[in-house]
Amino acid sequence: MEVIGATGARISRRMMSERASQGYFFGVSALLFAASAAVTIVWCGSMSAMGEMPMPGGWTMSMAWMRMPGQTWPVAVTSFVGMWVMMMMAMMLPSLAPMLWRYRRAVGRTGETRLGRLTALVGVGYFLVWTVFGIAIFPLGLALAAVEMQQPALARAVPMAVGIVILTAGSLQLTAWKARHLACCREALGHGRTLPTDAGTAWRHGLRLGLHCSQCCAGLMAILLVTGVMDLRAMAVVAAAIIVERLAPAGERVARATGAVVVGAGLFLIARAAGLG
């Protein structure tokens, strides 16, 4: 009886410790999400206050693709990348947090402090991948914006191009390629699988998660970029689509349903740009 009682006490302490660890982890995640969302909202508000530039073809260009008067190129790049990282944290943390928790469970028993450091390292690796994408996107956006301002004929073709991009993004949601990367993002670590407790493994795991996630979200992020990179409504819709397809029990079906809706939206925009609607 004493052995049974001691075993029960150990199990009870272990469960209480795990609940405390879980509460701490998701509490920190919630604070990071709230902070990044607040910064993103303020940043978007300041950009909106500057207005948008009317362009031939009846559309407006976001000031996110403009270098402010007197702003140096290093400052412009740093400003955009900082905004991009905050935006990615706000959009991705709700679906990343469960993946990080599964990682913590897969690591196994280790000190809470070390576990926190390893989890943070996974998160840094994950967002480093998104940071690299932001660094690559900014000069492309600047170059395209400059050409559109210099070539009115190209600017008039933008509404049609937006429709084509959205149609392509929706079609991508229906592919086996998308399903494969989505499955990697939804992988349930901790069920019969453990990971080493070293920093190198944590770093590589974070990079791997970021690569799968960025490829999985490629179509949805393309929609955000062409509809308004600093548009809070577009961010909310894209973030909601990402969260649901990652966390819903039938994530693949959700992704395909989202793709079908996006394909329909792309066809509508193409028809309207062609003067058929």
PATOR-964474 format. One record per residue (C-alpha): residue in one letter; residue number from 1; x, y, z. Coordinates in steps of 0.001 Angstrom, whole numbers, plus 500000, padded with zeros to 6 digits. Each point is the difference from the previous one (the first is absolute). Layout:
<sites>
{r A	k NUM	u X	v Y	w Z}
...
</sites>
This chain:
<sites>
{r M	k 1	u 500000	v 500000	w 500000}
{r E	k 2	u 502849	v 502367	w 500831}
{r V	k 3	u 501572	v 499310	w 496588}
{r I	k 4	u 496696	v 500673	w 498251}
{r G	k 5	u 499569	v 503201	w 501998}
{r A	k 6	u 503514	v 501196	w 499177}
{r T	k 7	u 499500	v 499198	w 496307}
{r G	k 8	u 496705	v 501883	w 499983}
{r A	k 9	u 501641	v 502993	w 501662}
{r R	k 10	u 502767	v 500057	w 497387}
{r I	k 11	u 497466	v 499814	w 497176}
{r S	k 12	u 497979	v 502780	w 501591}
{r R	k 13	u 503083	v 502228	w 500368}
{r R	k 14	u 501004	v 499269	w 496411}
{r M	k 15	u 496530	v 500935	w 498719}
{r M	k 16	u 499984	v 503198	w 502044}
{r S	k 17	u 503463	v 500884	w 498693}
{r E	k 18	u 498904	v 499378	w 496402}
{r R	k 19	u 496881	v 502139	w 500449}
{r A	k 20	u 502109	v 502796	w 501462}
{r S	k 21	u 502472	v 499716	w 497110}
{r Q	k 22	u 497149	v 500031	w 497476}
{r G	k 23	u 498410	v 503039	w 501634}
{r Y	k 24	u 503313	v 501864	w 499996}
{r F	k 25	u 500732	v 499106	w 496379}
{r F	k 26	u 496632	v 501028	w 498599}
{r G	k 27	u 499979	v 503091	w 502230}
{r V	k 28	u 503316	v 501175	w 498516}
{r S	k 29	u 498731	v 499133	w 496501}
{r A	k 30	u 496861	v 502069	w 500581}
{r L	k 31	u 502060	v 502980	w 501180}
{r L	k 32	u 502257	v 499804	w 496946}
{r F	k 33	u 496962	v 499803	w 497741}
{r A	k 34	u 498337	v 502976	w 501696}
{r A	k 35	u 503181	v 502087	w 499765}
{r S	k 36	u 500635	v 499175	w 496329}
{r A	k 37	u 496339	v 500570	w 499097}
{r A	k 38	u 500013	v 503384	w 501770}
{r V	k 39	u 503171	v 501096	w 498200}
{r T	k 40	u 498579	v 498820	w 496661}
{r I	k 41	u 496736	v 501886	w 500536}
{r V	k 42	u 501840	v 503208	w 500919}
{r W	k 43	u 502350	v 499617	w 497028}
{r C	k 44	u 497127	v 499375	w 497590}
{r G	k 45	u 498177	v 503008	w 501417}
{r S	k 46	u 502998	v 502250	w 499409}
{r M	k 47	u 500345	v 498721	w 496423}
{r S	k 48	u 496282	v 500493	w 499342}
{r A	k 49	u 500251	v 503576	w 501232}
{r M	k 50	u 502476	v 500691	w 497191}
{r G	k 51	u 497373	v 498955	w 497445}
{r E	k 52	u 500479	v 497965	w 496840}
{r M	k 53	u 501080	v 501056	w 496545}
{r P	k 54	u 497273	v 499845	w 497295}
{r M	k 55	u 501250	v 498098	w 496958}
{r P	k 56	u 498817	v 499608	w 496388}
{r G	k 57	u 497534	v 497128	w 499843}
{r G	k 58	u 497945	v 501115	w 502990}
{r W	k 59	u 502090	v 498549	w 502824}
{r T	k 60	u 502207	v 501487	w 502722}
{r M	k 61	u 503578	v 499182	w 500962}
{r S	k 62	u 500895	v 499376	w 503635}
{r M	k 63	u 502567	v 502317	w 501562}
{r A	k 64	u 501747	v 496881	w 501321}
{r W	k 65	u 501783	v 499826	w 496644}
{r M	k 66	u 501184	v 503619	w 500179}
{r R	k 67	u 503180	v 501426	w 501458}
{r M	k 68	u 499043	v 502970	w 502151}
{r P	k 69	u 501546	v 503422	w 499177}
{r G	k 70	u 503412	v 500297	w 501640}
{r Q	k 71	u 500052	v 496321	w 500929}
{r T	k 72	u 503200	v 498117	w 499202}
{r W	k 73	u 499890	v 496562	w 498431}
{r P	k 74	u 501319	v 498193	w 503124}
{r V	k 75	u 497331	v 501731	w 502105}
{r A	k 76	u 497295	v 499146	w 497427}
{r V	k 77	u 501002	v 496329	w 499931}
{r T	k 78	u 500259	v 499813	w 503794}
{r S	k 79	u 496584	v 501646	w 500394}
{r F	k 80	u 498319	v 497611	w 497572}
{r V	k 81	u 501667	v 496893	w 501448}
{r G	k 82	u 499072	v 501056	w 503535}
{r M	k 83	u 496390	v 500500	w 498917}
{r W	k 84	u 500052	v 496673	w 498150}
{r V	k 85	u 501304	v 498064	w 503010}
{r M	k 86	u 497390	v 501526	w 502325}
{r M	k 87	u 497290	v 499202	w 497458}
{r M	k 88	u 501200	v 496400	w 499651}
{r M	k 89	u 500072	v 499546	w 503754}
{r A	k 90	u 496450	v 501302	w 500321}
{r M	k 91	u 498752	v 497811	w 497150}
{r M	k 92	u 501952	v 496809	w 500716}
{r L	k 93	u 500251	v 499730	w 503785}
{r P	k 94	u 496460	v 498603	w 500490}
{r S	k 95	u 500829	v 497027	w 497765}
{r L	k 96	u 503688	v 499795	w 500987}
{r A	k 97	u 499373	v 499768	w 503751}
{r P	k 98	u 498447	v 496487	w 499830}
{r M	k 99	u 502935	v 498856	w 497852}
{r L	k 100	u 502458	v 501357	w 502572}
{r W	k 101	u 498084	v 498290	w 502788}
{r R	k 102	u 500190	v 496691	w 498137}
{r Y	k 103	u 503751	v 500582	w 499670}
{r R	k 104	u 500297	v 500521	w 503770}
{r R	k 105	u 498188	v 496734	w 500616}
{r A	k 106	u 502200	v 498170	w 497488}
{r V	k 107	u 503203	v 501220	w 501629}
{r G	k 108	u 499243	v 498028	w 503131}
{r R	k 109	u 501082	v 500706	w 503541}
{r T	k 110	u 502416	v 502851	w 500509}
{r G	k 111	u 500213	v 503068	w 502185}
{r E	k 112	u 497332	v 502655	w 499471}
{r T	k 113	u 502599	v 502687	w 499342}
{r R	k 114	u 501813	v 497913	w 497384}
{r L	k 115	u 496685	v 498990	w 498453}
{r G	k 116	u 499037	v 503653	w 499716}
{r R	k 117	u 503292	v 500835	w 498277}
{r L	k 118	u 499631	v 497142	w 497540}
{r T	k 119	u 496418	v 501018	w 499196}
{r A	k 120	u 501081	v 503609	w 499487}
{r L	k 121	u 502742	v 498776	w 497650}
{r V	k 122	u 497438	v 498091	w 497936}
{r G	k 123	u 497879	v 503158	w 499793}
{r V	k 124	u 502956	v 502142	w 498953}
{r G	k 125	u 500912	v 497522	w 497253}
{r Y	k 126	u 496397	v 499978	w 498805}
{r F	k 127	u 499715	v 503790	w 499773}
{r L	k 128	u 503470	v 500298	w 498460}
{r V	k 129	u 498617	v 498209	w 496944}
{r W	k 130	u 497130	v 502515	w 499791}
{r T	k 131	u 502485	v 502860	w 500472}
{r V	k 132	u 502041	v 498797	w 497025}
{r F	k 133	u 496823	v 499918	w 497908}
{r G	k 134	u 499233	v 503583	w 501045}
{r I	k 135	u 503505	v 501128	w 499050}
{r A	k 136	u 499544	v 498377	w 496575}
{r I	k 137	u 496500	v 501408	w 499455}
{r F	k 138	u 500797	v 503660	w 500761}
{r P	k 139	u 502368	v 500766	w 497074}
{r L	k 140	u 497676	v 498141	w 497628}
{r G	k 141	u 497070	v 502086	w 501200}
{r L	k 142	u 501987	v 503213	w 499682}
{r A	k 143	u 501141	v 499160	w 496482}
{r L	k 144	u 496492	v 499069	w 498862}
{r A	k 145	u 498536	v 503161	w 501542}
{r A	k 146	u 502611	v 502146	w 498232}
{r V	k 147	u 499254	v 498391	w 496633}
{r E	k 148	u 496245	v 500392	w 500490}
{r M	k 149	u 500414	v 503721	w 500727}
{r Q	k 150	u 502123	v 500463	w 496882}
{r Q	k 151	u 497888	v 497843	w 497654}
{r P	k 152	u 496275	v 500904	w 500064}
{r A	k 153	u 499173	v 497117	w 497648}
{r L	k 154	u 501480	v 497530	w 502479}
{r A	k 155	u 498144	v 501656	w 502868}
{r R	k 156	u 496701	v 499567	w 498147}
{r A	k 157	u 500679	v 496263	w 499751}
{r V	k 158	u 500386	v 499618	w 503782}
{r P	k 159	u 496308	v 499189	w 500754}
{r M	k 160	u 500159	v 497152	w 497479}
{r A	k 161	u 503337	v 498829	w 501435}
{r V	k 162	u 498550	v 500036	w 503523}
{r G	k 163	u 497134	v 497771	w 498840}
{r I	k 164	u 502454	v 497586	w 498392}
{r V	k 165	u 502158	v 499862	w 503146}
{r I	k 166	u 496947	v 499302	w 502163}
{r L	k 167	u 498765	v 497334	w 497572}
{r T	k 168	u 503440	v 498351	w 500081}
{r A	k 169	u 500135	v 500212	w 503803}
{r G	k 170	u 496609	v 498331	w 500287}
{r S	k 171	u 501046	v 497245	w 497601}
{r L	k 172	u 503127	v 499407	w 502086}
{r Q	k 173	u 497777	v 499271	w 503003}
{r L	k 174	u 498571	v 497001	w 498114}
{r T	k 175	u 503323	v 498329	w 499184}
{r A	k 176	u 501759	v 496997	w 501553}
{r W	k 177	u 503003	v 502299	w 500556}
{r K	k 178	u 497911	v 502156	w 502329}
{r A	k 179	u 498595	v 496925	w 501772}
{r R	k 180	u 503510	v 498640	w 500594}
{r H	k 181	u 501304	v 503192	w 501610}
{r L	k 182	u 496805	v 500441	w 501998}
{r A	k 183	u 500419	v 496472	w 501364}
{r C	k 184	u 503539	v 500872	w 501118}
{r C	k 185	u 498667	v 503077	w 501823}
{r R	k 186	u 497293	v 497915	w 501700}
{r E	k 187	u 502356	v 497151	w 500936}
{r A	k 188	u 499267	v 498851	w 503543}
{r L	k 189	u 503422	v 499824	w 501639}
{r G	k 190	u 499974	v 498326	w 503359}
{r H	k 191	u 497954	v 496957	w 498967}
{r G	k 192	u 502631	v 497279	w 500100}
{r R	k 193	u 502798	v 502331	w 498884}
{r T	k 194	u 502606	v 501815	w 502057}
{r L	k 195	u 502609	v 502598	w 499076}
{r P	k 196	u 503488	v 500582	w 501434}
{r T	k 197	u 500367	v 502848	w 502491}
{r D	k 198	u 502820	v 501835	w 498236}
{r A	k 199	u 499998	v 503494	w 498486}
{r G	k 200	u 500970	v 498805	w 496512}
{r T	k 201	u 496973	v 497742	w 499741}
{r A	k 202	u 497727	v 502765	w 501282}
{r W	k 203	u 501409	v 502476	w 497475}
{r R	k 204	u 499629	v 497596	w 497086}
{r H	k 205	u 496479	v 499114	w 501111}
{r G	k 206	u 499045	v 503682	w 500002}
{r L	k 207	u 501466	v 500546	w 496531}
{r R	k 208	u 498209	v 496897	w 498726}
{r L	k 209	u 496685	v 501204	w 501424}
{r G	k 210	u 500536	v 503429	w 498441}
{r L	k 211	u 500800	v 498557	w 496575}
{r H	k 212	u 496962	v 497718	w 499999}
{r C	k 213	u 497780	v 502778	w 501326}
{r S	k 214	u 501161	v 502604	w 497491}
{r Q	k 215	u 499455	v 497596	w 497108}
{r C	k 216	u 496646	v 498890	w 501395}
{r C	k 217	u 498912	v 503658	w 500285}
{r A	k 218	u 501471	v 501135	w 496674}
{r G	k 219	u 496648	v 500341	w 498258}
{r L	k 220	u 498260	v 501717	w 502897}
{r M	k 221	u 502926	v 502395	w 500505}
{r A	k 222	u 499957	v 500844	w 496279}
{r I	k 223	u 496369	v 501037	w 500432}
{r L	k 224	u 500979	v 502270	w 502882}
{r L	k 225	u 502824	v 501594	w 498020}
{r V	k 226	u 497836	v 500845	w 496981}
{r T	k 227	u 496907	v 501111	w 501929}
{r G	k 228	u 501784	v 502208	w 502535}
{r V	k 229	u 503016	v 499086	w 502092}
{r M	k 230	u 499006	v 502564	w 502648}
{r D	k 231	u 496236	v 499397	w 499820}
{r L	k 232	u 498830	v 498771	w 503409}
{r R	k 233	u 496877	v 498375	w 498555}
{r A	k 234	u 502039	v 498022	w 497456}
{r M	k 235	u 502424	v 498957	w 502749}
{r A	k 236	u 497156	v 498823	w 502225}
{r V	k 237	u 498386	v 497942	w 497234}
{r V	k 238	u 503280	v 498372	w 498921}
{r A	k 239	u 501019	v 499327	w 503617}
{r A	k 240	u 496605	v 498426	w 500730}
{r A	k 241	u 500344	v 497727	w 496943}
{r I	k 242	u 503480	v 498915	w 501134}
{r I	k 243	u 498885	v 499336	w 503573}
{r V	k 244	u 496943	v 497969	w 499017}
{r E	k 245	u 501806	v 497779	w 497493}
{r R	k 246	u 502772	v 499354	w 502552}
{r L	k 247	u 497857	v 499323	w 503063}
{r A	k 248	u 496637	v 498704	w 498726}
{r P	k 249	u 499557	v 496190	w 500133}
{r A	k 250	u 499448	v 499864	w 496223}
{r G	k 251	u 502734	v 502445	w 499007}
{r E	k 252	u 500506	v 498685	w 496462}
{r R	k 253	u 496302	v 500344	w 499211}
{r V	k 254	u 500042	v 503530	w 501401}
{r A	k 255	u 502982	v 500849	w 497775}
{r R	k 256	u 498211	v 498658	w 496930}
{r A	k 257	u 496794	v 501854	w 500869}
{r T	k 258	u 502001	v 503200	w 500445}
{r G	k 259	u 501646	v 499358	w 496648}
{r A	k 260	u 496641	v 499603	w 498276}
{r V	k 261	u 498775	v 503316	w 501429}
{r V	k 262	u 503229	v 501754	w 498999}
{r V	k 263	u 499820	v 498574	w 496462}
{r G	k 264	u 496482	v 501400	w 499694}
{r A	k 265	u 501203	v 503400	w 501251}
{r G	k 266	u 502872	v 499961	w 497501}
{r L	k 267	u 497676	v 499219	w 497098}
{r F	k 268	u 497671	v 502808	w 501084}
{r L	k 269	u 502879	v 502514	w 500149}
{r I	k 270	u 501288	v 498907	w 496597}
{r A	k 271	u 496522	v 500376	w 498478}
{r R	k 272	u 499566	v 503425	w 501578}
{r A	k 273	u 503435	v 501153	w 498807}
{r A	k 274	u 499065	v 498833	w 496488}
{r G	k 275	u 496792	v 502042	w 500155}
{r L	k 276	u 497723	v 496966	w 500125}
{r G	k 277	u 498507	v 500687	w 503410}
</sites>
